[in-house]
């Protein structure tokens, strides 16, 4: 019997990105693109920048009250984003 080497296109692409260490950058781009849909327009409009490094999500906002609100909702935001990506990519959030 022959062994099958069938893989889905998604698996192959993820393997390529992982081998070239581009998977983190791809995740960050996907996160930026889905930020408004996940967090809402009001938060997205006041978000200055988003970056992801070593499992820590860095968010810069233009509003001090929003910064405090996001800080208190940190665990909920982590759960929402990890659920969206289907894996635990975010372990902590830093808001400034």
N, C-alpha and C positions, 0 to 999 in steps of 0.2 A: 504494500500500500504506500502511496506517495503522501508525504507530509505537505500540507497546504501552507503557503506563506501569505495567505490573503490577509490584508489589513485595510482598515477603512482609510479614506483619504485624510480624515481628521487626525487619526493616529499617526500617520506618516508625517503630516505637517507638524504636529506637536513634537514628534521625535526629532525632526530637523531643527526646529527652533530651539529645542532643549540642547541638542549637541553643539549648536553655535552660541549657546548662552543668550538667546534672544527672547526666551519665553517671558522673562520679567518685564521687558520693554513692551512686548505685545500685550501683556496683562494690563500694564499702565495705560496704554492707548485705549484698550477696550473699556477700562474704568472711566477714563475721561469722556469717552463717547457716550457712555450710558449714565453718567452722573445726573443729568437733568431728569431723565426718565425715572431714576431710582429715588432721588432726593426731592424732586419738585422744582418748579421754575423759580420760586422765590429764593430758595437756597442757592440754586445754580447761578442766578444773577448776581449774587453777593459773594460768590466764590472766585477768588483771584487766581489761585493755582492749586493743582493737585499733583502729587508725585508719590511714588511707591518705591521704597527701598528696604530690602531685607525684612519684609513683612510688616513694615511700619508705614502707614498712610499719613502723609503730610498734607494738611489742608490749610490754605491761607484764605481768610475771608476779610471783607471790607467793613464788617460791622462787629463791634465789640459785643453787643447783646447776642448776636447770632453765634459768635465764638463761644460764649458761655453756654448757650443752648445746645450746641453741637457737642461741647465737652461733656455735658450731663447725659446726652443721648449716645455716647460713644459705643457702649456695648451693643445697643440696638443697631447702630450703623454698621458695626462689624458683622453682626448676624445677617443683615440685609445684603451686604456686599458679598459675603462669603457664600450665601445661598444663591445669589445671582450667578456666581462663577462656578458653583458646584464643588468647591474645595476651599480649604482654609488658606487663603492667600494673605489675609490681613490678621495680624495678631494684636496690633496696637494702633492708636490714632494720636497724632499730635496736631493740635489746632492752634493757629496763631493769627 
